[in-house]
Amino acid sequence: MLPFLLTLFGIGLVLFVHEAGHFLAARAAGVRVEVFSLGFGPRLFGWRRGDTDYRISLLPLGGYVRMAGEDQTRPPLPEELGAQSPGWRLLIFSGGILMNFLFALVLIPILFAVGVPFEAPVAGQVEPGGPAWRAGVREGERILAVNGEPIHAFRSFAAAVALGEAEEVVVDLAEPDGGRRQVRLRPAYDEEAGVRRVGLAPSLWSPSLTLRIRPGSVAEEAGLRDGDRLIGVDGVPVRDRQAARLLLEHALLASGPLVLAVEREGERIEARLERTAPTAEDPPQIGVLHLLNEVQEVRDPRLAAVLRPGDRILRAAGRPVRAMAELAIEALRHPEGLDLEIEREGRHERLSLPPIDAADLVAGLWLDGGEEVRVGVRPGGPADGSGLADGDRILRAAGREIPDMATLGRIVRTAEGPLRLLVSRPGRPDPFPVVIEPRPLPRPDFGFQLEADREVVRTDGPVEAIATGLAEARRMILEIGDTIRGMLSGSVDSRNLGGIITIGTLTHSFASEGLIPLLFFLAMISIHLAVLNLLPVPALDGGHMLFVLIEMVRGRPLSPSTQGWLNLAGLVAVFSLILFVTMNDLDRLFG
């Protein structure tokens, strides 16, 4: 309930600051203010004081201040807007923008003096085959600077990649062992995301690997507590964040219980976590997954001496390999080296990998699904024991061709009763039928998570706080400009735009993290509101300012009819944009 109330307060505060700027400027000029409204449309409630009706209106899409004489249908009275000099009118129209900037420029340094938590600028999972992987970026490395500019948050790195114009992004890295190096990344446009990316996610978890337990969860019932430190998963020691990610990623594909080893006050404790039973709302499944075990590229010379592109790694140390996580886990289990069973040019062969660290394996080998969509069978699922095997290719399901896993998933979810598959198998000349009854599977809803990798940035003294705050505000302003430029050039897809629903969702998310993150986000929204209102679009503050500037240059204002038509066109454009971003919001919410 508190985050919801803080969300309403936060959005209302930013709107209030903006409209207060117009209100104060108008009062300073001696203009009578008739309405001060947060929101548009019908009045919900409010009060009247003096000449002004202070109100909350129905549609929370912004706010407005209505001043006497805005309609310009008759000669203005002295206390009306039209009677003021161009200089006063320019100040009145820019008052909201100036107040939004002032709010942010005062608040951000104060927050840095107190300490602002940010998502740490640390490399998380590196997408195999992506620009970061090809440049040799490794999970756990710290991003110190992007294009020579120091950063303190991963979002600054992501923004520099997504919004930059240069073909290359120069990144300074600090390695976990203390070494430093510089890499050059060549971002690639991601059609799904609608921006440029380098295939690098932020680090999800703090290096302490501290657990957070949800009350009433399976993890709590198994005896785990907040503050326990993860040291093992299913009998495999956890040395770092990458090992934890690989082991927990694999655990999601398993069917049995999850066994965690934790350290609590110097004592080792093991907990056995059972999977929760499926509910009627859970979608039916057949218990298969996309087999991602074909070698696409080899970067490490030790691996290149054994493996080649096109090889399919079937087993490692006798265990099935269906994705990189399973191969890397076997490397963790067997530091002395790995015996592999592979499929090469239609033949099965046995090979041995030399001793190699799991991190080197992940950094030096790219596994993917290949051209054929082959499947792996989840133990204990409906497909287990049905006749389907690892490496099989599902050609048809319910009589429909299966070009990808997404199509198979849609058919399974809508199936009524047993599902008939047509399957091909390497080494078997003819396709054969398999019948599987889809059903919901037990969920890995264990009720624990690892503490997020967040770092508090706190400045020393007021001078550093002001300098850091101004630099952060400048970065925010430049990012807005780069976003607009990117949308005009096509390097940023317009579906990334968000409206009041997205703002509300993000505000609620930051409010859930605490007061400082919420206030920092509100400062950022305030800057966005100021910059967008500065755009010279009729019906926005920037449009009104443009009319005044034209009047100052020409020596006389545009005719009322011209201003009216331009304002109408601007109003149509603004509400069309609001409709567009609201559709984007709804698509993100329900799509």
C-alpha positions in Angstrom: 0.0 0.0 0.0 2.8 2.4 0.8 4.5 2.1 -2.6 1.1 2.9 -4.2 0.7 6.0 -2.1 4.2 7.1 -2.8 3.6 6.6 -6.5 0.6 8.9 -6.4 2.6 11.4 -4.4 5.5 11.2 -6.7 3.6 11.8 -9.9 1.6 14.5 -8.3 4.7 16.2 -7.0 6.3 16.5 -10.4 3.1 17.8 -12.0 2.7 20.2 -9.1 6.3 21.5 -9.5 5.7 22.2 -13.2 2.4 24.0 -12.7 3.7 25.9 -9.7 6.3 27.4 -12.0 3.6 28.8 -14.3 1.5 29.9 -11.3 4.3 31.8 -9.5 5.5 33.5 -12.7 1.9 34.6 -13.5 1.4 35.9 -10.0 4.8 37.8 -10.2 3.5 39.4 -13.4 0.3 40.4 -11.8 -1.8 38.0 -13.9 -5.0 36.6 -12.4 -4.9 32.8 -12.2 -8.4 31.2 -12.6 -7.6 27.5 -12.4 -4.6 25.5 -11.0 -5.3 21.9 -12.0 -3.5 18.6 -11.6 -4.9 16.5 -14.4 -7.2 17.3 -17.3 -11.0 16.9 -17.8 -13.8 17.2 -15.3 -13.1 18.5 -11.8 -13.1 15.8 -9.1 -12.5 17.9 -6.1 -10.6 21.0 -4.9 -11.0 24.3 -3.2 -11.2 28.0 -4.1 -8.9 30.6 -2.6 -9.1 34.1 -3.8 -9.5 34.2 -7.6 -8.1 30.7 -8.1 -9.8 27.3 -8.2 -7.3 24.7 -7.0 -8.5 21.3 -8.3 -7.7 17.7 -9.0 -9.2 16.6 -12.4 -10.2 13.3 -13.8 -7.4 12.5 -16.3 -3.9 12.2 -14.8 -2.2 13.0 -18.1 -0.5 16.2 -16.8 -1.9 19.5 -15.5 -2.5 23.1 -16.4 -2.8 26.6 -15.1 -5.6 28.7 -16.7 -4.9 32.4 -16.7 -7.3 35.3 -17.3 -7.3 36.5 -20.9 -5.9 33.4 -22.6 -8.7 33.3 -25.2 -7.7 36.8 -26.6 -11.3 37.4 -27.9 -11.4 41.0 -26.6 -8.9 43.7 -25.6 -7.1 42.4 -22.4 -7.6 43.9 -19.0 -4.4 44.8 -17.0 -4.6 41.6 -14.9 -4.9 39.4 -17.9 -2.2 37.5 -19.8 -2.5 39.3 -23.1 -1.8 42.7 -21.4 1.7 41.6 -20.3 4.9 42.5 -22.1 6.5 39.8 -24.3 9.2 39.4 -21.6 6.7 38.6 -18.9 4.8 36.3 -21.1 8.0 34.5 -22.0 8.7 34.0 -18.3 5.2 32.8 -17.6 5.3 30.2 -20.4 8.7 29.0 -19.4 8.0 29.0 -15.7 7.1 25.3 -15.5 10.2 24.4 -17.5 12.4 26.5 -15.2 10.8 25.1 -12.1 11.3 21.5 -13.3 15.0 22.1 -14.0 15.4 23.9 -10.6 13.7 21.1 -8.8 16.0 18.5 -10.3 19.2 20.6 -10.0 18.5 21.2 -6.3 17.4 17.7 -5.5 20.0 15.6 -7.3 23.0 17.0 -5.4 21.2 16.6 -2.1 20.5 12.9 -3.0 24.2 12.3 -3.9 25.2 13.8 -0.6 22.9 11.3 1.2 23.8 8.4 -1.1 22.0 7.0 -4.2 21.8 3.3 -4.9 22.5 2.3 -8.5 22.6 -1.0 -10.4 26.3 -1.7 -10.3 28.3 -1.2 -13.6 29.3 -4.8 -13.6 29.1 -7.2 -16.5 26.5 -10.0 -16.0 25.7 -12.6 -18.6 27.5 -12.2 -21.9 25.4 -13.3 -24.9 27.5 -15.8 -26.8 28.3 -14.6 -30.3 27.3 -11.0 -29.5 29.6 -8.0 -29.8 30.7 -8.1 -26.1 31.5 -11.9 -26.3 33.5 -11.3 -29.5 35.5 -8.5 -27.8 36.3 -10.8 -24.9 34.2 -9.2 -22.1 33.7 -11.5 -19.2 31.1 -11.8 -16.6 32.1 -10.1 -13.4 34.2 -7.4 -15.0 33.5 -3.8 -13.9 32.8 -1.1 -16.4 34.8 2.0 -15.4 34.2 4.3 -18.3 32.4 4.5 -21.7 34.0 6.6 -24.5 36.3 8.1 -21.8 33.4 9.2 -19.5 33.4 7.6 -16.1 30.1 5.9 -15.1 28.6 4.7 -11.8 25.6 2.8 -13.0 25.0 0.1 -15.6 22.1 2.1 -17.1 24.7 4.7 -18.2 26.6 2.1 -20.2 23.3 0.7 -21.7 22.2 4.2 -22.7 25.6 5.0 -24.3 25.4 1.9 -26.4 21.7 2.3 -27.4 21.8 6.0 -28.2 25.3 6.4 -29.6 26.0 7.2 -33.2 29.6 5.9 -33.5 30.2 2.5 -34.9 32.4 1.6 -31.9 32.0 2.1 -28.2 35.2 2.3 -26.2 34.9 0.6 -22.8 37.4 0.7 -19.9 37.1 -2.5 -17.8 38.5 -3.6 -14.4 39.1 -7.3 -14.1 38.2 -9.2 -10.9 41.9 -9.7 -10.2 42.6 -6.0 -10.3 43.9 -5.7 -13.9 42.6 -3.0 -16.3 42.0 -3.1 -20.0 40.2 -1.4 -22.8 37.9 -3.0 -25.4 36.1 -1.7 -28.4 32.5 -2.9 -28.9 30.6 -2.7 -32.2 26.9 -2.4 -31.2 24.3 -4.3 -33.4 20.7 -3.2 -33.8 18.3 -5.5 -31.9 15.0 -5.7 -33.8 13.2 -7.1 -30.8 14.4 -4.3 -28.4 14.3 -1.6 -31.0 17.8 -0.2 -30.0 21.4 -1.0 -30.4 22.9 -3.6 -28.1 26.2 -5.4 -27.4 24.8 -8.6 -25.8 25.7 -7.7 -22.3 23.3 -7.8 -19.3 23.9 -6.2 -15.9 25.1 -8.3 -13.0 22.0 -9.5 -11.2 23.5 -10.4 -7.8 25.8 -9.0 -5.2 29.2 -10.7 -5.0 28.3 -11.7 -1.5 25.7 -14.1 -2.9 23.4 -13.2 0.1 19.9 -14.8 0.0 16.6 -12.9 0.5 13.8 -15.2 1.6 10.1 -14.6 0.9 7.9 -15.1 4.0 5.8 -18.3 3.8 7.8 -19.7 0.9 9.3 -23.1 0.2 12.7 -21.7 1.1 11.5 -20.5 4.5 9.9 -23.8 5.2 13.1 -25.5 4.4 14.9 -23.5 7.0 16.6 -20.8 5.0 16.9 -17.3 6.4 17.5 -13.8 5.1 21.3 -13.2 5.1 22.3 -16.8 4.4 25.3 -16.9 2.0 25.0 -19.3 -0.9 28.0 -21.7 -1.2 26.6 -24.7 -3.1 23.9 -25.9 -5.4 23.1 -29.6 -5.9 26.4 -30.6 -4.5 28.5 -28.3 -6.6 30.5 -25.5 -4.8 29.6 -21.9 -5.8 32.7 -19.9 -6.1 31.3 -16.7 -7.8 28.3 -15.1 -9.4 28.8 -16.8 -12.7 28.9 -20.3 -11.1 25.7 -19.4 -9.1 23.9 -18.2 -12.3 24.9 -21.4 -14.3 23.8 -23.7 -11.5 20.5 -22.0 -10.8 19.8 -21.7 -14.5 20.3 -25.5 -14.8 18.1 -26.1 -11.7 15.2 -24.4 -13.5 15.3 -27.1 -16.2 15.5 -30.0 -13.7 12.5 -31.9 -12.3 13.5 -32.9 -8.8 14.2 -31.0 -5.6 16.8 -28.3 -5.3 19.5 -28.7 -2.7 21.2 -25.5 -1.5 24.2 -25.2 0.7 24.5 -22.0 2.7 26.8 -20.5 5.2 25.2 -19.0 8.4 27.4 -17.6 11.2 30.3 -19.7 10.0 28.3 -22.9 9.9 27.4 -24.9 6.7 23.7 -25.7 6.3 22.0 -27.7 3.6 18.3 -27.2 2.7 16.2 -29.3 0.4 13.6 -27.3 -1.6 10.7 -29.1 -3.2 9.0 -27.8 -6.3 5.5 -26.4 -5.9 2.6 -28.3 -7.4 1.1 -26.8 -10.6 -2.1 -24.9 -10.4 -5.1 -24.9 -12.8 -3.8 -21.5 -14.2 -0.4 -23.0 -15.2 -0.1 -23.6 -18.9 0.1 -27.2 -20.2 3.5 -28.4 -21.4 5.0 -31.5 -22.9 8.4 -31.1 -21.1 10.8 -30.4 -24.0 13.3 -27.6 -24.5 15.3 -26.2 -27.4 18.5 -28.1 -27.7 21.3 -25.5 -27.7 24.4 -27.8 -27.9 25.8 -27.1 -31.4 29.2 -25.5 -31.6 28.9 -22.2 -33.5 32.3 -20.6 -32.8 35.4 -21.4 -30.8 37.6 -18.6 -29.5 39.8 -20.5 -26.9 42.8 -22.3 -28.5 42.5 -25.2 -26.0 38.9 -25.8 -27.1 39.7 -25.2 -30.8 42.2 -28.1 -30.7 39.3 -30.4 -29.9 36.0 -28.9 -31.1 35.0 -27.4 -34.4 31.9 -25.5 -35.6 29.0 -27.9 -36.4 29.8 -30.4 -33.6 26.9 -31.2 -31.3 28.0 -31.9 -27.7 25.7 -34.7 -26.6 27.2 -35.7 -23.2 29.9 -34.5 -20.8 31.2 -36.8 -18.1 28.3 -39.1 -19.0 25.6 -36.4 -18.4 23.4 -34.9 -21.1 24.3 -31.5 -22.5 21.4 -29.5 -23.7 22.8 -26.0 -23.2 26.0 -24.2 -22.2 25.0 -24.2 -18.5 25.1 -28.0 -18.3 28.5 -28.2 -20.0 29.9 -25.4 -17.8 28.6 -27.2 -14.7 30.4 -30.4 -15.7 33.6 -28.2 -16.0 33.0 -27.1 -12.4 32.6 -30.7 -11.3 35.6 -31.9 -13.2 38.5 -29.4 -13.1 40.8 -32.2 -14.2 39.2 -32.3 -17.7 36.1 -33.5 -19.4 35.2 -36.6 -21.5 32.8 -35.6 -24.2 30.5 -37.5 -26.6 29.8 -35.5 -29.7 28.0 -35.8 -33.0 30.2 -34.8 -35.9 29.0 -35.0 -39.5 26.4 -37.6 -38.6 28.9 -39.8 -36.6 29.2 -40.1 -32.8 32.7 -39.6 -31.5 34.4 -39.5 -28.0 36.8 -36.6 -27.2 38.5 -35.2 -24.2 38.7 -31.6 -23.2 41.9 -30.5 -21.3 41.5 -28.9 -17.9 39.7 -25.6 -18.3 38.0 -23.2 -16.0 34.2 -22.9 -16.4 34.6 -19.1 -16.9 37.1 -19.7 -19.7 34.7 -22.3 -21.3 31.8 -19.8 -21.3 34.1 -17.0 -22.7 35.6 -19.3 -25.4 32.8 -21.4 -26.7 29.5 -20.4 -28.4 26.8 -23.1 -28.4 23.4 -22.6 -30.1 20.6 -24.6 -31.7 21.9 -24.6 -35.2 19.7 -24.6 -38.3 17.6 -27.5 -37.2 15.2 -27.1 -34.2 16.1 -30.1 -32.1 14.7 -30.7 -28.6 15.9 -32.0 -25.3 13.6 -34.0 -22.9 13.1 -32.8 -19.4 13.3 -35.6 -16.9 9.9 -36.3 -15.2 7.9 -34.4 -17.8 5.2 -35.7 -20.2 7.8 -36.4 -22.9 10.0 -38.5 -20.6 9.2 -42.1 -21.5 7.0 -41.2 -24.5 9.6 -42.3 -27.1 11.0 -38.8 -27.6 14.7 -38.5 -27.0 17.4 -35.8 -26.8 18.3 -34.6 -30.3 15.0 -35.4 -31.9 13.5 -32.9 -34.3 9.7 -32.3 -34.1 8.5 -31.9 -37.7 4.8 -31.5 -37.1 2.4 -31.2 -34.1 -1.4 -31.6 -34.5 -0.8 -31.7 -38.2 1.0 -28.3 -38.3 4.6 -27.7 -39.4 7.0 -26.7 -36.6 9.5 -24.1 -37.8 10.5 -23.0 -34.3 9.9 -23.5 -30.6 7.5 -20.6 -30.3 5.1 -22.3 -32.8 5.4 -25.6 -30.8 4.6 -23.7 -27.6 1.5 -22.1 -29.0 0.2 -25.5 -30.3 0.8 -27.2 -26.9 -0.9 -24.5 -24.9 -4.1 -24.7 -27.0 -4.1 -28.5 -27.3 -7.1 -30.4 -26.1 -6.2 -33.9 -25.1 -3.2 -36.0 -26.4 -0.9 -34.3 -28.9 0.3 -36.2 -31.9 3.8 -35.4 -33.1 5.8 -36.4 -36.2 9.4 -36.8 -35.2 12.7 -37.3 -37.0 15.8 -38.7 -35.4 19.5 -38.6 -36.6 20.4 -42.1 -37.9 16.8 -43.1 -38.4 15.7 -43.0 -42.1 12.0 -42.3 -41.7 10.0 -39.9 -39.4 7.9 -41.6 -36.8 4.8 -40.6 -34.6 4.9 -39.8 -30.9 1.8 -39.1 -28.8 2.2 -37.0 -25.6 -0.5 -35.7 -23.2 0.3 -32.1 -22.2 0.0 -31.2 -18.6 1.2 -28.4 -16.2 4.6 -29.1 -14.7 5.7 -28.5 -11.1 7.0 -24.9 -10.7 10.4 -23.9 -9.5 8.8 -21.3 -7.2 11.2 -21.7 -4.3 10.7 -18.3 -2.8 14.3 -17.1 -2.6 16.4 -14.6 -4.5 19.9 -13.4 -4.3 20.6 -9.8 -3.1 20.7 -7.4 -6.0 24.1 -6.0 -7.1 23.5 -2.4 -6.2 26.1 0.2 -5.1 25.5 3.4 -3.2 27.1 6.4 -4.8 27.8 9.0 -2.0 29.8 12.2 -2.5 32.2 13.8 0.0 31.2 17.4 0.7 28.8 19.9 -0.9 31.2 20.8 -3.8 31.5 17.2 -5.0 27.7 16.7 -4.5 26.9 19.7 -6.7 29.5 18.7 -9.4 28.2 15.1 -9.5 24.6 16.3 -9.5 25.2 18.7 -12.3 27.0 16.0 -14.3 24.2 13.6 -13.8 21.6 16.2 -14.8 23.6 16.9 -17.9 23.8 13.2 -18.8 20.0 13.0 -18.4 19.4 15.9 -20.8 21.8 14.6 -23.4 20.2 11.2 -23.3 16.8 12.8 -24.0 18.3 14.6 -27.0 20.0 11.4 -28.2 16.7 9.5 -27.9 14.8 12.1 -30.0 17.6 12.1 -32.6 17.6 8.3 -32.6 13.9 8.1 -33.2 14.2 10.6 -36.1 17.1 8.6 -37.6 15.4 5.2 -37.0 18.1 3.8 -34.7 15.7 3.9 -31.7 12.3 2.3 -32.3 9.3 4.4 -31.4 7.7 1.5 -29.5 10.2 2.3 -26.7 8.2 5.4 -25.9 6.2 5.2 -22.8 3.3 7.2 -21.3 1.6 7.7 -18.0 1.1 4.0 -17.4 4.8 3.3 -17.9 5.7 6.3 -15.7 3.3 5.0 -13.0 4.7 1.5 -13.2 8.3 2.7 -13.0 7.5 5.1 -10.2 5.9 2.2 -8.2 9.0 0.1 -8.8 11.3 2.8 -7.5 8.9 3.6 -4.6 9.2 -0.1 -3.6 13.0 0.3 -3.4 12.8 3.2 -1.0 12.5 7.0 -0.7 16.0 7.8 -2.2 15.5 5.8 -5.4 12.0 7.3 -5.8 13.2 10.9 -5.4 16.1 10.3 -7.8 13.6 8.9 -10.4 11.3 11.9 -9.8 14.2 14.2 -10.5 14.9 12.4 -13.8 11.2 12.6 -14.7 11.2 16.3 -13.9 14.1 16.9 -16.3 12.3 14.8 -19.0 9.2 16.9 -18.5 11.2 20.1 -18.8 13.0 19.1 -22.0 9.9 17.8 -23.7 7.9 21.0 -22.8 10.8 23.0 -24.3 10.2 21.5 -27.7 8.7 24.2 -30.0 5.4 22.4 -30.6 2.2 24.5 -30.5 0.0 23.7 -27.5 3.2 22.9 -25.4 5.1 25.5 -23.4 7.8 25.6 -26.1 5.2 26.4 -28.7 3.9 29.4 -26.7 7.4 30.5 -26.1 8.1 30.3 -29.9 5.0 32.5 -30.6 6.4 35.1 -28.1 9.9 35.0 -29.7 8.3 35.5 -33.1 6.4 38.5 -31.8 9.6 40.0 -30.3 11.4 39.6 -33.7 8.5 40.8 -35.8 7.4 43.6 -33.5 3.8 42.3 -33.5 2.2 38.9 -32.6 0.9 36.4 -35.0 -2.8 36.8 -35.7 -5.2 35.1 -33.3 -6.5 32.9 -36.1 -3.0 31.8 -37.1 -2.2 31.0 -33.4 -5.5 29.2 -33.1 -4.9 27.0 -36.1 -1.3 26.2 -35.0 -2.4 25.4 -31.5 -5.1 23.2 -32.8 -2.6 21.3 -34.9 -0.2 21.0 -32.0 -3.0 19.8 -29.7 -4.0 17.1 -32.3 -0.3 16.1 -32.5 0.1 16.0 -28.7 -3.0 13.9 -28.1 -2.1 11.6 -31.0 1.3 11.1 -29.3 -0.5 10.4 -26.0 -2.7 7.9 -27.7 0.3 6.2 -29.3 2.3 5.9 -26.1 -0.7 4.7 -24.2 -1.1 1.9 -26.8 2.6 1.1 -26.2 2.0 1.0 -22.5 -1.0 -1.3 -22.9 1.0 -3.6 -25.2 3.8 -3.8 -22.6 1.3 -4.4 -19.9 -0.8 -7.1 -21.6 1.3 -8.1 -24.6 
